[in-house]
């Protein structure tokens, strides 16, 4: 695999200087995937912000909202946004499939030359695409990392433990494996056979990408406190499920190939 260290150094240093440089545009079409579960207080603002931001960085784009079995008005709000703007599309899950399941559906529905995903909880700003855009032409994956994480302490501790586990088990060395702000080559992402239904989806993507010797850049992005809605990523149920998925993914990637 191509070393990520030079890319990381370039991206980190570049982040500090980008504010003073001209806007770098992304070639082709961009698909922005927004997984959303019970985000009625956030989804409208997230989509409206993206509709304003993206034309400044790409000529053609689509926004795909994946309503992952929400029990609130997330689906109805997303449908209204899609009626108002043809660049917005909605994928509905009748029942909750989990974070990974939502992303897999969004990726499958995407048509862009590049696919970006971002959480729909307003903890990221789509305007930070300006930080990733300069690296899109030269790298297969441009992965954001949270320069200052605004999450409860227990979630940050679990994240650090999880990052170490991923490095040991899968050989994936990302500064912030679960940062939900990344851009991928569309054909690379859609060519992967992804199965993780939960938060392990990021690890699965990077483990498969590592086997393909992809070019990876890591770029610092901003992270904001959650202002509305409820986070579930740090709940004991989600953590236990992530542990089970980790074991299952390791076995799937390392099991012997059965000969006929």
MIZAGU-195701 format. One record per residue (C-alpha): residue number from 1; residue in one letter; chain; z, y, x. Coordinates in pm, whole numbers, always signed. Example, Ala and Ser with C-alpha at 12.3 -4.5 7.8 and 13.67 -1.06 7.14 Angstrom:
<sites>
SITE, 1, A, A, +780, -450, +1230 .
SITE, 2, S, A, +714, -106, +1367 .
</sites>
This chain:
<sites>
SITE, 1, X, A, +0, +0, +0 .
SITE, 2, X, A, -75, +350, +116 .
SITE, 3, X, A, +247, +515, +228 .
SITE, 4, X, A, +392, +761, -22 .
SITE, 5, X, A, +592, +954, +238 .
SITE, 6, X, A, +314, +1195, +348 .
SITE, 7, X, A, +222, +1250, -18 .
SITE, 8, X, A, +582, +1321, -105 .
SITE, 9, X, A, +618, +1571, +174 .
SITE, 10, X, A, +298, +1751, +82 .
SITE, 11, X, A, +383, +1762, -286 .
SITE, 12, X, A, +736, +1884, -232 .
SITE, 13, X, A, +630, +2163, +0 .
SITE, 14, X, A, +337, +2248, -222 .
SITE, 15, X, A, +560, +2287, -526 .
SITE, 16, X, A, +734, +2585, -365 .
SITE, 17, X, A, +408, +2765, -301 .
SITE, 18, X, A, +211, +2690, -617 .
SITE, 19, X, A, +351, +2983, -813 .
SITE, 20, X, A, +162, +3218, -584 .
SITE, 21, X, A, -169, +3028, -582 .
SITE, 22, X, A, -464, +3017, -820 .
SITE, 23, X, A, -462, +2767, -1106 .
SITE, 24, X, A, -608, +2429, -1012 .
SITE, 25, X, A, -804, +2274, -1296 .
SITE, 26, X, A, -817, +1902, -1374 .
SITE, 27, X, A, -1170, +1756, -1403 .
SITE, 28, X, A, -1288, +1569, -1711 .
SITE, 29, X, A, -1075, +1498, -2015 .
SITE, 30, X, A, -695, +1468, -2024 .
SITE, 31, X, A, -498, +1259, -2272 .
SITE, 32, X, A, -136, +1371, -2321 .
SITE, 33, X, A, +78, +1093, -2471 .
SITE, 34, X, A, +401, +1198, -2641 .
SITE, 35, X, A, +631, +910, -2747 .
SITE, 36, X, A, +858, +1035, -3025 .
SITE, 37, X, A, +1147, +866, -3205 .
SITE, 38, X, A, +1347, +1085, -3445 .
SITE, 39, X, A, +1233, +1409, -3283 .
SITE, 40, X, A, +1180, +1621, -3596 .
SITE, 41, X, A, +1356, +1917, -3437 .
SITE, 42, X, A, +1143, +1904, -3122 .
SITE, 43, X, A, +798, +1763, -3186 .
SITE, 44, X, A, +641, +2073, -3342 .
SITE, 45, X, A, +741, +2300, -3054 .
SITE, 46, X, A, +638, +2042, -2790 .
SITE, 47, X, A, +291, +1999, -2939 .
SITE, 48, X, A, +237, +2371, -3003 .
SITE, 49, X, A, +338, +2449, -2645 .
SITE, 50, X, A, +95, +2188, -2510 .
SITE, 51, X, A, -188, +2329, -2724 .
SITE, 52, X, A, -131, +2667, -2558 .
SITE, 53, X, A, -83, +2535, -2203 .
SITE, 54, X, A, -348, +2265, -2159 .
SITE, 55, X, A, -664, +2481, -2202 .
SITE, 56, X, A, -556, +2665, -1889 .
SITE, 57, X, A, -583, +2346, -1682 .
SITE, 58, X, A, -849, +2124, -1840 .
SITE, 59, X, A, -1168, +2183, -2039 .
SITE, 60, X, A, -1122, +1889, -2275 .
SITE, 61, X, A, -801, +1723, -2389 .
SITE, 62, X, A, -633, +1526, -2664 .
SITE, 63, X, A, -266, +1507, -2759 .
SITE, 64, X, A, -152, +1168, -2887 .
SITE, 65, X, A, +183, +1165, -3067 .
SITE, 66, X, A, +326, +815, -3103 .
SITE, 67, X, A, +569, +819, -3394 .
SITE, 68, X, A, +781, +519, -3296 .
SITE, 69, X, A, +936, +414, -3626 .
SITE, 70, X, A, +1114, +745, -3680 .
SITE, 71, X, A, +1348, +766, -3978 .
SITE, 72, X, A, +1331, +1144, -4001 .
SITE, 73, X, A, +1036, +1382, -4055 .
SITE, 74, X, A, +879, +1327, -3711 .
SITE, 75, X, A, +581, +1140, -3857 .
SITE, 76, X, A, +515, +1393, -4131 .
SITE, 77, X, A, +534, +1686, -3888 .
SITE, 78, X, A, +298, +1509, -3646 .
SITE, 79, X, A, +50, +1442, -3928 .
SITE, 80, X, A, +60, +1810, -4025 .
SITE, 81, X, A, -13, +1909, -3665 .
SITE, 82, X, A, -308, +1667, -3654 .
SITE, 83, X, A, -455, +1814, -3972 .
SITE, 84, X, A, -421, +2164, -3831 .
SITE, 85, X, A, -585, +2082, -3494 .
SITE, 86, X, A, -841, +1807, -3430 .
SITE, 87, X, A, -718, +1774, -3071 .
SITE, 88, X, A, -395, +1621, -3201 .
SITE, 89, X, A, -390, +1255, -3301 .
SITE, 90, X, A, -103, +1044, -3434 .
SITE, 91, X, A, -23, +677, -3388 .
SITE, 92, X, A, +240, +547, -3632 .
SITE, 93, X, A, +467, +249, -3572 .
SITE, 94, X, A, +614, +123, -3902 .
SITE, 95, X, A, +920, +12, -3708 .
SITE, 96, X, A, +1067, +113, -3375 .
SITE, 97, X, A, +906, -74, -3084 .
SITE, 98, X, A, +1096, +96, -2805 .
SITE, 99, X, A, +997, +349, -2542 .
SITE, 100, X, A, +764, +113, -2359 .
SITE, 101, X, A, +604, -2, -2682 .
SITE, 102, X, A, +534, +359, -2778 .
SITE, 103, X, A, +374, +436, -2443 .
SITE, 104, X, A, +162, +120, -2450 .
SITE, 105, X, A, +23, +221, -2792 .
SITE, 106, X, A, -44, +573, -2668 .
SITE, 107, X, A, -220, +450, -2356 .
SITE, 108, X, A, -437, +214, -2562 .
SITE, 109, X, A, -536, +500, -2793 .
SITE, 110, X, A, -618, +735, -2506 .
SITE, 111, X, A, -975, +815, -2405 .
SITE, 112, X, A, -923, +1066, -2122 .
SITE, 113, X, A, -1033, +1042, -1762 .
SITE, 114, X, A, -666, +1112, -1688 .
SITE, 115, X, A, -361, +1017, -1890 .
SITE, 116, X, A, -41, +1217, -1882 .
SITE, 117, X, A, +279, +1131, -2059 .
SITE, 118, X, A, +581, +1342, -2133 .
SITE, 119, X, A, +891, +1296, -2347 .
SITE, 120, X, A, +892, +1483, -2679 .
SITE, 121, X, A, +1254, +1600, -2654 .
SITE, 122, X, A, +1186, +1940, -2488 .
SITE, 123, X, A, +1360, +1838, -2165 .
SITE, 124, X, A, +1027, +1886, -1990 .
SITE, 125, X, A, +784, +2176, -2017 .
SITE, 126, X, A, +414, +2095, -2037 .
SITE, 127, X, A, +361, +2413, -1834 .
SITE, 128, X, A, +476, +2220, -1529 .
SITE, 129, X, A, +136, +2052, -1529 .
SITE, 130, X, A, +51, +2340, -1291 .
SITE, 131, X, A, +267, +2163, -1032 .
SITE, 132, X, A, +89, +1828, -1067 .
SITE, 133, X, A, -268, +1952, -1113 .
SITE, 134, X, A, -341, +2024, -743 .
SITE, 135, X, A, -287, +1656, -657 .
SITE, 136, X, A, -481, +1491, -941 .
SITE, 137, X, A, -818, +1480, -762 .
SITE, 138, X, A, -677, +1311, -450 .
SITE, 139, X, A, -425, +1065, -594 .
SITE, 140, X, A, -436, +784, -852 .
SITE, 141, X, A, -84, +862, -976 .
SITE, 142, X, A, +96, +1195, -962 .
SITE, 143, X, A, +460, +1127, -1047 .
SITE, 144, X, A, +706, +1400, -1124 .
SITE, 145, X, A, +1067, +1386, -1011 .
SITE, 146, X, A, +1344, +1594, -1165 .
SITE, 147, X, A, +1451, +1855, -911 .
SITE, 148, X, A, +1774, +1910, -1103 .
SITE, 149, X, A, +1856, +1656, -1372 .
SITE, 150, X, A, +2026, +1790, -1685 .
SITE, 151, X, A, +2175, +1471, -1828 .
SITE, 152, X, A, +2533, +1348, -1881 .
SITE, 153, X, A, +2698, +1211, -1567 .
SITE, 154, X, A, +2694, +850, -1690 .
SITE, 155, X, A, +2315, +861, -1732 .
SITE, 156, X, A, +2271, +1004, -1382 .
SITE, 157, X, A, +2492, +735, -1230 .
SITE, 158, X, A, +2306, +460, -1411 .
SITE, 159, X, A, +1974, +612, -1300 .
SITE, 160, X, A, +2077, +604, -933 .
SITE, 161, X, A, +2188, +241, -959 .
SITE, 162, X, A, +1865, +154, -1136 .
SITE, 163, X, A, +1650, +327, -872 .
SITE, 164, X, A, +1817, +124, -597 .
SITE, 165, X, A, +1770, -198, -796 .
SITE, 166, X, A, +1399, -124, -843 .
SITE, 167, X, A, +1353, -63, -471 .
SITE, 168, X, A, +1519, -394, -384 .
SITE, 169, X, A, +1357, -614, -650 .
SITE, 170, X, A, +1009, -465, -675 .
SITE, 171, X, A, +955, -272, -352 .
SITE, 172, X, A, +886, +44, -552 .
SITE, 173, X, A, +1008, +353, -370 .
SITE, 174, X, A, +995, +642, -612 .
SITE, 175, X, A, +1241, +925, -594 .
SITE, 176, X, A, +1283, +926, -974 .
SITE, 177, X, A, +1126, +615, -1124 .
SITE, 178, X, A, +1200, +704, -1488 .
SITE, 179, X, A, +1093, +1068, -1479 .
SITE, 180, X, A, +884, +1110, -1796 .
SITE, 181, X, A, +630, +1352, -1650 .
SITE, 182, X, A, +338, +1177, -1480 .
SITE, 183, X, A, -42, +1184, -1464 .
SITE, 184, X, A, -252, +871, -1403 .
SITE, 185, X, A, -616, +787, -1360 .
SITE, 186, X, A, -710, +673, -1709 .
SITE, 187, X, A, -903, +362, -1609 .
SITE, 188, X, A, -619, +250, -1382 .
SITE, 189, X, A, -359, +277, -1656 .
SITE, 190, X, A, -570, +125, -1933 .
SITE, 191, X, A, -662, -164, -1703 .
SITE, 192, X, A, -299, -273, -1668 .
SITE, 193, X, A, -156, -552, -1883 .
SITE, 194, X, A, +172, -385, -1975 .
SITE, 195, X, A, +439, -574, -2167 .
SITE, 196, X, A, +774, -397, -2121 .
SITE, 197, X, A, +895, -271, -2462 .
SITE, 198, X, A, +1173, -49, -2328 .
SITE, 199, X, A, +1257, +188, -2045 .
SITE, 200, X, A, +1137, -57, -1780 .
SITE, 201, X, A, +779, +43, -1857 .
SITE, 202, X, A, +780, +290, -1568 .
SITE, 203, X, A, +888, +21, -1323 .
SITE, 204, X, A, +623, -219, -1454 .
SITE, 205, X, A, +349, +42, -1410 .
SITE, 206, X, A, +455, +122, -1054 .
SITE, 207, X, A, +500, -244, -956 .
SITE, 208, X, A, +149, -326, -1078 .
SITE, 209, X, A, +9, -12, -914 .
SITE, 210, X, A, +171, -109, -584 .
SITE, 211, X, A, -26, -435, -590 .
SITE, 212, X, A, -346, -233, -626 .
SITE, 213, X, A, -264, -12, -328 .
SITE, 214, X, A, -286, +308, -528 .
SITE, 215, X, A, -259, +656, -383 .
SITE, 216, X, A, +66, +810, -506 .
SITE, 217, X, A, +201, +1165, -488 .
SITE, 218, X, A, +550, +1274, -598 .
SITE, 219, X, A, +605, +1629, -716 .
SITE, 220, X, A, +922, +1812, -815 .
SITE, 221, X, A, +933, +1930, -1179 .
SITE, 222, X, A, +1189, +2110, -1391 .
SITE, 223, X, A, +1425, +1935, -1631 .
SITE, 224, X, A, +1613, +2106, -1912 .
SITE, 225, X, A, +1918, +2024, -2126 .
SITE, 226, X, A, +1844, +1860, -2460 .
SITE, 227, X, A, +1889, +2123, -2732 .
SITE, 228, X, A, +1824, +1912, -3042 .
SITE, 229, X, A, +1818, +1547, -3142 .
SITE, 230, X, A, +2009, +1258, -2988 .
SITE, 231, X, A, +1935, +1083, -2661 .
SITE, 232, X, A, +1962, +703, -2665 .
SITE, 233, X, A, +1863, +619, -2308 .
SITE, 234, X, A, +2220, +595, -2183 .
SITE, 235, X, A, +2367, +385, -2463 .
SITE, 236, X, A, +2524, +48, -2370 .
SITE, 237, X, A, +2269, -132, -2589 .
SITE, 238, X, A, +1976, +30, -2409 .
SITE, 239, X, A, +2131, -37, -2067 .
SITE, 240, X, A, +2187, -406, -2145 .
SITE, 241, X, A, +1832, -438, -2273 .
SITE, 242, X, A, +1703, -273, -1955 .
SITE, 243, X, A, +1895, -527, -1747 .
SITE, 244, X, A, +1740, -817, -1939 .
SITE, 245, X, A, +1394, -663, -1909 .
SITE, 246, X, A, +1442, -616, -1535 .
SITE, 247, X, A, +1514, -986, -1486 .
SITE, 248, X, A, +1221, -1080, -1710 .
SITE, 249, X, A, +978, -851, -1530 .
SITE, 250, X, A, +1085, -976, -1187 .
SITE, 251, X, A, +1024, -1333, -1300 .
SITE, 252, X, A, +686, -1250, -1452 .
SITE, 253, X, A, +567, -1079, -1134 .
SITE, 254, X, A, +706, -1342, -895 .
SITE, 255, X, A, +667, -1672, -1076 .
SITE, 256, X, A, +440, -1926, -906 .
SITE, 257, X, A, +82, -1946, -1026 .
SITE, 258, X, A, +39, -2274, -1211 .
SITE, 259, X, A, -265, -2472, -1104 .
SITE, 260, X, A, -460, -2671, -1356 .
</sites>
